Amino acid sequence: MALNICWLNDLAKAKDHARQTKKPILLDFFNPQ
Amino acid sequence: MGAVTYPNDKVVKFVDYNFVPVQIEASNTALMNQFKVSWTPTIIVLDADGNEIHRVVGFLAPEEFISTFMVGKGKYYFNAEQHPEAQGMFDEALRDYPDSAAAAEAVFFMGVSRYKMTHDPKPLRASYETLTAKFPGSEWTKRAAPYRLIPN
């Protein structure tokens, strides 16, 4: 299994999705290197 | 986090059920600055309006990750005045991860949430007593210290 990241670098779409699903956002700042 | 915590099956199920997960690369300076992030990993719980509810800096192993963000989800409900749901999350964190670093915060917010729901101050005193007994060195025990003055 792997974590299904809903959105990459797009907080606006995540907010819309959070409103629709009534879930909070888990905003993960990461360094891919 | 990507190598150890995010591939963990329990973490995957927990995040999928409870959150809308978003990853922001450190090169995204606009969002790094907006949220005043200066180190990665930094993980923030936001409500749908973008209000910050909970923040953690640094690596979390799978069990600490789940317990930490159970408390974060509880605080999301707490901020929305959904106290039964908030207490459910704090209770779950305390039941499943009683020795985690997040457990003391769960005890603190459980007391506050019960007080806000009932206006009875006794749960605040009870949270102080639990914190003193189980987590004497925790910052949450210090923050609850004034509740020792509440009569039993």
N, CA and C atoms of all chains as a GROMACS GRO file, in nm:
protein
  555
    1MET      N    1   0.085  -0.120   0.000
    1MET     CA    2   0.000   0.000   0.000
    1MET      C    3   0.088   0.124   0.000
    2ALA      N    4   0.033   0.232  -0.049
    2ALA     CA    5   0.107   0.359  -0.047
    2ALA      C    6   0.008   0.472  -0.022
    3LEU      N    7   0.058   0.575   0.039
    3LEU     CA    8  -0.029   0.688   0.069
    3LEU      C    9  -0.077   0.754  -0.060
    4ASN      N   10  -0.207   0.773  -0.069
    4ASN     CA   11  -0.266   0.834  -0.188
    4ASN      C   12  -0.276   0.984  -0.165
    5ILE      N   13  -0.176   1.057  -0.214
    5ILE     CA   14  -0.176   1.202  -0.197
    5ILE      C   15  -0.279   1.261  -0.292
    6CYS      N   16  -0.376   1.332  -0.236
    6CYS     CA   17  -0.484   1.387  -0.320
    6CYS      C   18  -0.430   1.494  -0.413
    7TRP      N   19  -0.348   1.583  -0.359
    7TRP     CA   20  -0.302   1.696  -0.438
    7TRP      C   21  -0.156   1.723  -0.410
    8LEU      N   22  -0.082   1.758  -0.514
    8LEU     CA   23   0.058   1.795  -0.499
    8LEU      C   24   0.070   1.943  -0.532
    9ASN      N   25   0.115   2.021  -0.436
    9ASN     CA   26   0.138   2.165  -0.455
    9ASN      C   27   0.012   2.242  -0.493
   10ASP      N   28  -0.106   2.191  -0.460
   10ASP     CA   29  -0.229   2.263  -0.497
   10ASP      C   30  -0.323   2.269  -0.377
   11LEU      N   31  -0.303   2.369  -0.293
   11LEU     CA   32  -0.383   2.382  -0.171
   11LEU      C   33  -0.527   2.422  -0.201
   12ALA      N   34  -0.547   2.499  -0.308
   12ALA     CA   35  -0.683   2.544  -0.340
   12ALA      C   36  -0.774   2.425  -0.371
   13LYS      N   37  -0.724   2.330  -0.450
   13LYS     CA   38  -0.804   2.212  -0.482
   13LYS      C   39  -0.827   2.127  -0.357
   14ALA      N   40  -0.727   2.122  -0.271
   14ALA     CA   41  -0.742   2.046  -0.146
   14ALA      C   42  -0.851   2.108  -0.058
   15LYS      N   43  -0.858   2.241  -0.055
   15LYS     CA   44  -0.962   2.307   0.026
   15LYS      C   45  -1.101   2.271  -0.028
   16ASP      N   46  -1.116   2.273  -0.159
   16ASP     CA   47  -1.245   2.236  -0.219
   16ASP      C   48  -1.282   2.093  -0.180
   17HIS      N   49  -1.184   2.004  -0.190
   17HIS     CA   50  -1.206   1.863  -0.157
   17HIS      C   51  -1.240   1.848  -0.008
   18ALA      N   52  -1.173   1.927   0.076
   18ALA     CA   53  -1.198   1.921   0.221
   18ALA      C   54  -1.341   1.966   0.252
   19ARG      N   55  -1.388   2.068   0.182
   19ARG     CA   56  -1.527   2.113   0.203
   19ARG      C   57  -1.625   2.005   0.164
   20GLN      N   58  -1.599   1.941   0.051
   20GLN     CA   59  -1.692   1.838   0.001
   20GLN      C   60  -1.695   1.716   0.093
   21THR      N   61  -1.580   1.678   0.143
   21THR     CA   62  -1.571   1.555   0.223
   21THR      C   63  -1.586   1.580   0.373
   22LYS      N   64  -1.586   1.709   0.413
   22LYS     CA   65  -1.592   1.748   0.556
   22LYS      C   66  -1.477   1.685   0.635
   23LYS      N   67  -1.360   1.684   0.573
   23LYS     CA   68  -1.240   1.634   0.639
   23LYS      C   69  -1.139   1.747   0.650
   24PRO      N   70  -1.051   1.742   0.751
   24PRO     CA   71  -0.942   1.839   0.756
   24PRO      C   72  -0.833   1.805   0.653
   25ILE      N   73  -0.750   1.904   0.628
   25ILE     CA   74  -0.638   1.886   0.534
   25ILE      C   75  -0.512   1.850   0.613
   26LEU      N   76  -0.436   1.755   0.561
   26LEU     CA   77  -0.304   1.721   0.617
   26LEU      C   78  -0.202   1.776   0.518
   27LEU      N   79  -0.143   1.888   0.555
   27LEU     CA   80  -0.054   1.961   0.465
   27LEU      C   81   0.090   1.926   0.500
   28ASP      N   82   0.155   1.853   0.412
   28ASP     CA   83   0.289   1.798   0.439
   28ASP      C   84   0.392   1.873   0.354
   29PHE      N   85   0.473   1.955   0.418
   29PHE     CA   86   0.584   2.020   0.349
   29PHE      C   87   0.702   1.923   0.351
   30PHE      N   88   0.752   1.890   0.233
   30PHE     CA   89   0.859   1.790   0.228
   30PHE      C   90   0.966   1.831   0.129
   31ASN      N   91   1.084   1.770   0.147
   31ASN     CA   92   1.194   1.792   0.054
   31ASN      C   93   1.215   1.662  -0.025
   32PRO      N   94   1.184   1.661  -0.154
   32PRO     CA   95   1.193   1.536  -0.230
   32PRO      C   96   1.335   1.488  -0.255
   33GLN      N   97   1.436   1.570  -0.225
   33GLN     CA   98   1.576   1.529  -0.252
   33GLN      C   99   1.627   1.432  -0.146
   34MET      N  100   0.993   1.051   0.607
   34MET     CA  101   0.852   1.012   0.618
   34MET      C  102   0.813   0.925   0.498
   35GLY      N  103   0.861   0.964   0.380
   35GLY     CA  104   0.827   0.890   0.258
   35GLY      C  105   0.883   0.750   0.256
   36ALA      N  106   0.995   0.727   0.327
   36ALA     CA  107   1.059   0.596   0.324
   36ALA      C  108   1.004   0.502   0.429
   37VAL      N  109   0.962   0.554   0.544
   37VAL     CA  110   0.924   0.468   0.657
   37VAL      C  111   0.775   0.481   0.693
   38THR      N  112   0.729   0.602   0.712
   38THR     CA  113   0.596   0.623   0.770
   38THR      C  114   0.486   0.612   0.664
   39TYR      N  115   0.501   0.678   0.552
   39TYR     CA  116   0.392   0.679   0.454
   39TYR      C  117   0.366   0.544   0.386
   40PRO      N  118   0.467   0.456   0.375
   40PRO     CA  119   0.434   0.324   0.319
   40PRO      C  120   0.366   0.231   0.419
   41ASN      N  121   0.357   0.268   0.545
   41ASN     CA  122   0.300   0.181   0.648
   41ASN      C  123   0.148   0.166   0.628
   42ASP      N  124   0.100   0.042   0.627
   42ASP     CA  125  -0.041   0.017   0.597
   42ASP      C  126  -0.137   0.087   0.693
   43LYS      N  127  -0.102   0.087   0.823
   43LYS     CA  128  -0.189   0.153   0.922
   43LYS      C  129  -0.196   0.304   0.895
   44VAL      N  130  -0.082   0.362   0.859
   44VAL     CA  131  -0.078   0.506   0.830
   44VAL      C  132  -0.162   0.537   0.706
   45VAL      N  133  -0.148   0.454   0.604
   45VAL     CA  134  -0.224   0.475   0.480
   45VAL      C  135  -0.374   0.475   0.508
   46LYS      N  136  -0.419   0.374   0.583
   46LYS     CA  137  -0.563   0.364   0.614
   46LYS      C  138  -0.608   0.481   0.701
   47PHE      N  139  -0.527   0.516   0.799
   47PHE     CA  140  -0.562   0.626   0.890
   47PHE      C  141  -0.575   0.759   0.814
   48VAL      N  142  -0.476   0.790   0.731
   48VAL     CA  143  -0.479   0.917   0.657
   48VAL      C  144  -0.595   0.917   0.558
   49ASP      N  145  -0.613   0.808   0.488
   49ASP     CA  146  -0.718   0.801   0.386
   49ASP      C  147  -0.856   0.822   0.448
   50TYR      N  148  -0.877   0.767   0.566
   50TYR     CA  149  -1.008   0.777   0.631
   50TYR      C  150  -1.033   0.915   0.692
   51ASN      N  151  -0.925   0.978   0.742
   51ASN     CA  152  -0.943   1.097   0.825
   51ASN      C  153  -0.909   1.231   0.761
   52PHE      N  154  -0.829   1.231   0.655
   52PHE     CA  155  -0.775   1.358   0.605
   52PHE      C  156  -0.780   1.367   0.453
   53VAL      N  157  -0.767   1.491   0.406
   53VAL     CA  158  -0.735   1.518   0.266
   53VAL      C  159  -0.585   1.548   0.262
   54PRO      N  160  -0.504   1.452   0.216
   54PRO     CA  161  -0.358   1.473   0.221
   54PRO      C  162  -0.305   1.555   0.104
   55VAL      N  163  -0.220   1.651   0.136
   55VAL     CA  164  -0.159   1.737   0.034
   55VAL      C  165  -0.010   1.741   0.062
   56GLN      N  166   0.071   1.729  -0.041
   56GLN     CA  167   0.214   1.746  -0.023
   56GLN      C  168   0.261   1.871  -0.097
   57ILE      N  169   0.344   1.947  -0.027
   57ILE     CA  170   0.399   2.070  -0.084
   57ILE      C  171   0.551   2.056  -0.086
   58GLU      N  172   0.610   2.068  -0.202
   58GLU     CA  173   0.755   2.058  -0.211
   58GLU      C  174   0.821   2.181  -0.150
   59ALA      N  175   0.937   2.158  -0.090
   59ALA     CA  176   1.008   2.268  -0.023
   59ALA      C  177   1.046   2.379  -0.121
   60SER      N  178   1.048   2.347  -0.249
   60SER     CA  179   1.080   2.450  -0.349
   60SER      C  180   0.964   2.547  -0.372
   61ASN      N  181   0.846   2.516  -0.317
   61ASN     CA  182   0.729   2.605  -0.330
   61ASN      C  183   0.742   2.716  -0.225
   62THR      N  184   0.821   2.816  -0.258
   62THR     CA  185   0.853   2.920  -0.158
   62THR      C  186   0.730   3.002  -0.120
   63ALA      N  187   0.634   3.015  -0.211
   63ALA     CA  188   0.515   3.094  -0.178
   63ALA      C  189   0.441   3.031  -0.059
   64LEU      N  190   0.416   2.899  -0.067
   64LEU     CA  191   0.344   2.834   0.043
   64LEU      C  192   0.434   2.815   0.165
   65MET      N  193   0.564   2.790   0.142
   65MET     CA  194   0.657   2.781   0.256
   65MET      C  195   0.653   2.911   0.337
   66ASN      N  196   0.654   3.024   0.266
   66ASN     CA  197   0.651   3.154   0.335
   66ASN      C  198   0.514   3.181   0.397
   67GLN      N  199   0.409   3.149   0.324
   67GLN     CA  200   0.273   3.174   0.375
   67GLN      C  201   0.252   3.104   0.509
   68PHE      N  202   0.304   2.982   0.521
   68PHE     CA  203   0.285   2.906   0.646
   68PHE      C  204   0.406   2.913   0.738
   69LYS      N  205   0.500   3.001   0.702
   69LYS     CA  206   0.621   3.021   0.785
   69LYS      C  207   0.690   2.889   0.818
   70VAL      N  208   0.709   2.810   0.714
   70VAL     CA  209   0.779   2.682   0.728
   70VAL      C  210   0.926   2.702   0.692
   71SER      N  211   1.015   2.664   0.784
   71SER     CA  212   1.158   2.682   0.757
   71SER      C  213   1.235   2.551   0.768
   72TRP      N  214   1.164   2.439   0.788
   72TRP     CA  215   1.231   2.309   0.797
   72TRP      C  216   1.133   2.201   0.753
   73THR      N  217   1.186   2.098   0.689
   73THR     CA  218   1.100   1.985   0.651
   73THR      C  219   1.151   1.857   0.718
   74PRO      N  220   1.063   1.760   0.745
   74PRO     CA  221   0.919   1.771   0.722
   74PRO      C  222   0.850   1.859   0.826
   75THR      N  223   0.755   1.938   0.778
   75THR     CA  224   0.660   2.007   0.864
   75THR      C  225   0.521   1.966   0.818
   76ILE      N  226   0.439   1.919   0.909
   76ILE     CA  227   0.304   1.875   0.874
   76ILE      C  228   0.203   1.957   0.954
   77ILE      N  229   0.107   2.015   0.882
   77ILE     CA  230   0.010   2.105   0.944
   77ILE      C  231  -0.131   2.053   0.915
   78VAL      N  232  -0.214   2.051   1.017
   78VAL     CA  233  -0.357   2.021   0.998
   78VAL      C  234  -0.430   2.153   0.978
   79LEU      N  235  -0.505   2.161   0.870
   79LEU     CA  236  -0.583   2.282   0.838
   79LEU      C  237  -0.730   2.245   0.828
   80ASP      N  238  -0.817   2.342   0.857
   80ASP     CA  239  -0.957   2.320   0.821
   80ASP      C  240  -0.977   2.363   0.674
   81ALA      N  241  -1.098   2.347   0.624
   81ALA     CA  242  -1.121   2.372   0.481
   81ALA      C  243  -1.105   2.519   0.444
   82ASP      N  244  -1.107   2.608   0.545
   82ASP     CA  245  -1.084   2.750   0.518
   82ASP      C  246  -0.936   2.786   0.526
   83GLY      N  247  -0.852   2.688   0.556
   83GLY     CA  248  -0.708   2.714   0.563
   83GLY      C  249  -0.659   2.756   0.700
   84ASN      N  250  -0.745   2.749   0.800
   84ASN     CA  251  -0.702   2.784   0.936
   84ASN      C  252  -0.616   2.672   0.995
   85GLU      N  253  -0.502   2.711   1.051
   85GLU     CA  254  -0.411   2.611   1.109
   85GLU      C  255  -0.463   2.562   1.244
   86ILE      N  256  -0.460   2.430   1.261
   86ILE     CA  257  -0.512   2.368   1.383
   86ILE      C  258  -0.403   2.298   1.462
   87HIS      N  259  -0.307   2.240   1.393
   87HIS     CA  260  -0.208   2.155   1.460
   87HIS      C  261  -0.084   2.151   1.372
   88ARG      N  262   0.036   2.157   1.434
   88ARG     CA  263   0.161   2.158   1.354
   88ARG      C  264   0.265   2.070   1.421
   89VAL      N  265   0.335   1.993   1.339
   89VAL     CA  266   0.445   1.909   1.387
   89VAL      C  267   0.565   1.928   1.295
   90VAL      N  268   0.682   1.949   1.353
   90VAL     CA  269   0.806   1.960   1.277
   90VAL      C  270   0.892   1.838   1.309
   91GLY      N  271   0.945   1.773   1.204
   91GLY     CA  272   1.036   1.661   1.223
   91GLY      C  273   0.970   1.527   1.196
   92PHE      N  274   1.054   1.425   1.189
   92PHE     CA  275   1.010   1.289   1.154
   92PHE      C  276   0.923   1.229   1.265
   93LEU      N  277   0.822   1.155   1.223
   93LEU     CA  278   0.739   1.076   1.315
   93LEU      C  279   0.734   0.933   1.264
   94ALA      N  280   0.766   0.837   1.350
   94ALA     CA  281   0.749   0.696   1.316
   94ALA      C  282   0.600   0.666   1.307
   95PRO      N  283   0.562   0.554   1.241
   95PRO     CA  284   0.419   0.530   1.214
   95PRO      C  285   0.326   0.545   1.334
   96GLU      N  286   0.358   0.484   1.447
   96GLU     CA  287   0.264   0.489   1.561
   96GLU      C  288   0.256   0.630   1.619
   97GLU      N  289   0.369   0.701   1.622
   97GLU     CA  290   0.366   0.840   1.670
   97GLU      C  291   0.291   0.928   1.571
   98PHE      N  292   0.306   0.898   1.442
   98PHE     CA  293   0.234   0.974   1.340
   98PHE      C  294   0.082   0.961   1.361
   99ILE      N  295   0.037   0.838   1.377
   99ILE     CA  296  -0.108   0.816   1.390
   99ILE      C  297  -0.160   0.882   1.518
  100SER      N  298  -0.092   0.861   1.630
  100SER     CA  299  -0.143   0.918   1.756
  100SER      C  300  -0.140   1.071   1.752
  101THR      N  301  -0.034   1.126   1.693
  101THR     CA  302  -0.023   1.272   1.682
  101THR      C  303  -0.138   1.331   1.601
  102PHE      N  304  -0.170   1.265   1.490
  102PHE     CA  305  -0.274   1.324   1.406
  102PHE      C  306  -0.415   1.277   1.445
  103MET      N  307  -0.426   1.177   1.532
  103MET     CA  308  -0.556   1.154   1.598
  103MET      C  309  -0.587   1.277   1.685
  104VAL      N  310  -0.487   1.324   1.757
  104VAL     CA  311  -0.506   1.444   1.839
  104VAL      C  312  -0.533   1.565   1.749
  105GLY      N  313  -0.462   1.574   1.636
  105GLY     CA  314  -0.487   1.683   1.541
  105GLY      C  315  -0.630   1.682   1.488
  106LYS      N  316  -0.681   1.563   1.458
  106LYS     CA  317  -0.819   1.552   1.410
  106LYS      C  318  -0.916   1.586   1.522
  107GLY      N  319  -0.882   1.545   1.645
  107GLY     CA  320  -0.965   1.581   1.759
  107GLY      C  321  -0.972   1.732   1.776
  108LYS      N  322  -0.859   1.800   1.758
  108LYS     CA  323  -0.857   1.946   1.772
  108LYS      C  324  -0.935   2.014   1.657
  109TYR      N  325  -0.938   1.950   1.542
  109TYR     CA  326  -1.020   1.999   1.431
  109TYR      C  327  -1.168   2.000   1.472
  110TYR      N  328  -1.214   1.890   1.530
  110TYR     CA  329  -1.352   1.884   1.579
  110TYR      C  330  -1.373   1.982   1.695
  111PHE      N  331  -1.274   1.988   1.784
  111PHE     CA  332  -1.282   2.078   1.899
  111PHE      C  333  -1.302   2.223   1.853
  112ASN      N  334  -1.223   2.266   1.756
  112ASN     CA  335  -1.234   2.404   1.705
  112ASN      C  336  -1.370   2.429   1.641
  113ALA      N  337  -1.428   2.323   1.586
  113ALA     CA  338  -1.560   2.335   1.522
  113ALA      C  339  -1.673   2.315   1.623
  114GLU      N  340  -1.638   2.306   1.753
  114GLU     CA  341  -1.736   2.286   1.860
  114GLU      C  342  -1.812   2.155   1.843
  115GLN      N  343  -1.750   2.057   1.777
  115GLN     CA  344  -1.809   1.924   1.765
  115GLN      C  345  -1.748   1.836   1.875
  116HIS      N  346  -1.794   1.860   1.997
  116HIS     CA  347  -1.725   1.800   2.111
  116HIS      C  348  -1.739   1.648   2.123
  117PRO      N  349  -1.853   1.589   2.095
  117PRO     CA  350  -1.856   1.441   2.102
  117PRO      C  351  -1.756   1.377   2.005
  118GLU      N  352  -1.746   1.434   1.884
  118GLU     CA  353  -1.651   1.380   1.786
  118GLU      C  354  -1.507   1.404   1.832
  119ALA      N  355  -1.482   1.523   1.889
  119ALA     CA  356  -1.348   1.554   1.939
  119ALA      C  357  -1.309   1.455   2.048
  120GLN      N  358  -1.400   1.434   2.142
  120GLN     CA  359  -1.369   1.343   2.254
  120GLN      C  360  -1.350   1.200   2.204
  121GLY      N  361  -1.421   1.163   2.098
  121GLY     CA  362  -1.402   1.030   2.038
  121GLY      C  363  -1.260   1.013   1.986
  122MET      N  364  -1.206   1.117   1.922
  122MET     CA  365  -1.069   1.108   1.870
  122MET      C  366  -0.967   1.106   1.983
  123PHE      N  367  -0.987   1.191   2.085
  123PHE     CA  368  -0.893   1.191   2.198
  123PHE      C  369  -0.897   1.056   2.269
  124ASP      N  370  -1.017   1.003   2.284
  124ASP     CA  371  -1.033   0.874   2.351
  124ASP      C  372  -0.964   0.763   2.272
  125GLU      N  373  -0.976   0.767   2.140
  125GLU     CA  374  -0.913   0.667   2.055
  125GLU      C  375  -0.761   0.674   2.067
  126ALA      N  376  -0.707   0.796   2.068
  126ALA     CA  377  -0.562   0.813   2.082
  126ALA      C  378  -0.514   0.757   2.216
  127LEU      N  379  -0.592   0.784   2.322
  127LEU     CA  380  -0.552   0.738   2.456
  127LEU      C  381  -0.567   0.587   2.470
  128ARG      N  382  -0.667   0.532   2.404
  128ARG     CA  383  -0.690   0.387   2.413
  128ARG      C  384  -0.585   0.310   2.332
  129ASP      N  385  -0.559   0.356   2.209
  129ASP     CA  386  -0.470   0.281   2.119
  129ASP      C  387  -0.323   0.314   2.139
  130TYR      N  388  -0.294   0.437   2.186
  130TYR     CA  389  -0.154   0.480   2.199
  130TYR      C  390  -0.132   0.552   2.333
  131PRO      N  391  -0.156   0.480   2.444
  131PRO     CA  392  -0.152   0.546   2.576
  131PRO      C  393  -0.014   0.596   2.616
  132ASP      N  394   0.092   0.540   2.555
  132ASP     CA  395   0.227   0.581   2.592
  132ASP      C  396   0.292   0.672   2.488
  133SER      N  397   0.214   0.719   2.393
  133SER     CA  398   0.271   0.804   2.288
  133SER      C  399   0.297   0.944   2.340
  134ALA      N  400   0.378   1.017   2.265
  134ALA     CA  401   0.408   1.155   2.301
  134ALA      C  402   0.283   1.243   2.293
  135ALA      N  403   0.186   1.202   2.212
  135ALA     CA  404   0.064   1.282   2.194
  135ALA      C  405  -0.039   1.258   2.303
  136ALA      N  406  -0.019   1.155   2.386
  136ALA     CA  407  -0.123   1.117   2.482
  136ALA      C  408  -0.151   1.228   2.583
  137ALA      N  409  -0.047   1.296   2.629
  137ALA     CA  410  -0.068   1.401   2.729
  137ALA      C  411  -0.155   1.514   2.672
  138GLU      N  412  -0.131   1.550   2.547
  138GLU     CA  413  -0.213   1.654   2.484
  138GLU      C  414  -0.358   1.607   2.470
  139ALA      N  415  -0.375   1.478   2.442
  139ALA     CA  416  -0.511   1.423   2.432
  139ALA      C  417  -0.583   1.434   2.566
  140VAL      N  418  -0.513   1.405   2.676
  140VAL     CA  419  -0.574   1.416   2.810
  140VAL      C  420  -0.615   1.562   2.836
  141PHE      N  421  -0.525   1.654   2.804
  141PHE     CA  422  -0.553   1.797   2.827
  141PHE      C  423  -0.679   1.840   2.750
  142PHE      N  424  -0.681   1.810   2.620
  142PHE     CA  425  -0.795   1.858   2.539
  142PHE      C  426  -0.923   1.780   2.569
  143MET      N  427  -0.910   1.657   2.616
  143MET     CA  428  -1.030   1.584   2.658
  143MET      C  429  -1.098   1.660   2.772
  144GLY      N  430  -1.019   1.703   2.870
  144GLY     CA  431  -1.075   1.778   2.982
  144GLY      C  432  -1.138   1.908   2.938
  145VAL      N  433  -1.068   1.980   2.851
  145VAL     CA  434  -1.120   2.110   2.805
  145VAL      C  435  -1.248   2.091   2.724
  146SER      N  436  -1.248   1.989   2.638
  146SER     CA  437  -1.366   1.963   2.555
  146SER      C  438  -1.487   1.926   2.641
  147ARG      N  439  -1.464   1.843   2.742
  147ARG     CA  440  -1.575   1.805   2.832
  147ARG      C  441  -1.628   1.928   2.906
  148TYR      N  442  -1.536   2.013   2.948
  148TYR     CA  443  -1.578   2.136   3.017
  148TYR      C  444  -1.661   2.224   2.923
  149LYS      N  445  -1.613   2.241   2.800
  149LYS     CA  446  -1.685   2.329   2.706
  149LYS      C  447  -1.824   2.273   2.673
  150MET      N  448  -1.835   2.142   2.675
  150MET     CA  449  -1.964   2.081   2.641
  150MET      C  450  -2.062   2.090   2.758
  151THR      N  451  -2.012   2.077   2.881
  151THR     CA  452  -2.101   2.065   2.997
  151THR      C  453  -2.100   2.189   3.088
  152HIS      N  454  -1.995   2.273   3.076
  152HIS     CA  455  -1.972   2.387   3.166
  152HIS      C  456  -1.949   2.342   3.311
  153ASP      N  457  -1.920   2.214   3.328
  153ASP     CA  458  -1.883   2.161   3.459
  153ASP      C  459  -1.730   2.158   3.464
  154PRO      N  460  -1.666   2.227   3.561
  154PRO     CA  461  -1.519   2.234   3.563
  154PRO      C  462  -1.450   2.107   3.613
  155LYS      N  463  -1.527   2.011   3.664
  155LYS     CA  464  -1.463   1.892   3.720
  155LYS      C  465  -1.376   1.816   3.618
  156PRO      N  466  -1.414   1.807   3.491
  156PRO     CA  467  -1.325   1.738   3.396
  156PRO      C  468  -1.189   1.807   3.382
  157LEU      N  469  -1.183   1.938   3.405
  157LEU     CA  470  -1.052   2.006   3.400
  157LEU      C  471  -0.964   1.957   3.515
  158ARG      N  472  -1.023   1.949   3.634
  158ARG     CA  473  -0.949   1.898   3.750
  158ARG      C  474  -0.906   1.753   3.726
  159ALA      N  475  -0.997   1.674   3.668
  159ALA     CA  476  -0.965   1.533   3.640
  159ALA      C  477  -0.850   1.523   3.540
  160SER      N  478  -0.849   1.610   3.440
  160SER     CA  479  -0.739   1.604   3.341
  160SER      C  480  -0.607   1.640   3.408
  161TYR      N  481  -0.609   1.738   3.498
  161TYR     CA  482  -0.487   1.774   3.571
  161TYR      C  483  -0.436   1.654   3.653
  162GLU      N  484  -0.527   1.587   3.721
  162GLU     CA  485  -0.486   1.473   3.805
  162GLU      C  486  -0.430   1.359   3.720
  163THR      N  487  -0.494   1.332   3.606
  163THR     CA  488  -0.442   1.228   3.516
  163THR      C  489  -0.306   1.265   3.461
  164LEU      N  490  -0.291   1.391   3.423
  164LEU     CA  491  -0.163   1.437   3.369
  164LEU      C  492  -0.053   1.427   3.474
  165THR      N  493  -0.083   1.467   3.596
  165THR     CA  494   0.016   1.462   3.704
  165THR      C  495   0.059   1.317   3.731
  166ALA      N  496  -0.038   1.227   3.727
  166ALA     CA  497  -0.008   1.086   3.758
  166ALA      C  498   0.067   1.017   3.645
  167LYS      N  499   0.025   1.043   3.521
  167LYS     CA  500   0.080   0.965   3.409
  167LYS      C  501   0.189   1.037   3.332
  168PHE      N  502   0.185   1.170   3.328
  168PHE     CA  503   0.279   1.246   3.246
  168PHE      C  504   0.337   1.363   3.327
  169PRO      N  505   0.406   1.333   3.438
  169PRO     CA  506   0.450   1.441   3.526
  169PRO      C  507   0.547   1.540   3.460
  170GLY      N  508   0.621   1.496   3.359
  170GLY     CA  509   0.717   1.585   3.296
  170GLY      C  510   0.665   1.656   3.172
  171SER      N  511   0.540   1.636   3.139
  171SER     CA  512   0.487   1.691   3.014
  171SER      C  513   0.456   1.841   3.025
  172GLU      N  514   0.474   1.912   2.913
  172GLU     CA  515   0.436   2.053   2.910
  172GLU      C  516   0.285   2.068   2.932
  173TRP      N  517   0.207   1.967   2.894
  173TRP     CA  518   0.061   1.975   2.910
  173TRP      C  519   0.022   1.966   3.057
  174THR      N  520   0.104   1.898   3.138
  174THR     CA  521   0.080   1.894   3.282
  174THR      C  522   0.101   2.033   3.341
  175LYS      N  523   0.203   2.103   3.293
  175LYS     CA  524   0.227   2.240   3.340
  175LYS      C  525   0.113   2.332   3.298
  176ARG      N  526   0.066   2.314   3.175
  176ARG     CA  527  -0.042   2.402   3.128
  176ARG      C  528  -0.173   2.378   3.203
  177ALA      N  529  -0.189   2.256   3.255
  177ALA     CA  530  -0.312   2.224   3.330
  177ALA      C  531  -0.300   2.260   3.478
  178ALA      N  532  -0.184   2.308   3.522
  178ALA     CA  533  -0.160   2.332   3.666
  178ALA      C  534  -0.269   2.417   3.733
  179PRO      N  535  -0.322   2.522   3.668
  179PRO     CA  536  -0.426   2.601   3.737
  179PRO      C  537  -0.551   2.520   3.771
  180TYR      N  538  -0.573   2.408   3.701
  180TYR     CA  539  -0.696   2.331   3.726
  180TYR      C  540  -0.691   2.258   3.860
  181ARG      N  541  -0.571   2.254   3.925
  181ARG     CA  542  -0.561   2.189   4.057
  181ARG      C  543  -0.640   2.267   4.161
  182LEU      N  544  -0.670   2.393   4.131
  182LEU     CA  545  -0.744   2.478   4.226
  182LEU      C  546  -0.895   2.455   4.219
  183ILE      N  547  -0.939   2.381   4.119
  183ILE     CA  548  -1.083   2.355   4.106
  183ILE      C  549  -1.124   2.253   4.212
  184PRO      N  550  -1.228   2.283   4.291
  184PRO     CA  551  -1.269   2.189   4.396
  184PRO      C  552  -1.317   2.057   4.337
  185ASN      N  553  -1.291   1.949   4.410
  185ASN     CA  554  -1.341   1.817   4.367
  185ASN      C  555  -1.490   1.806   4.388
   0.00000   0.00000   0.00000
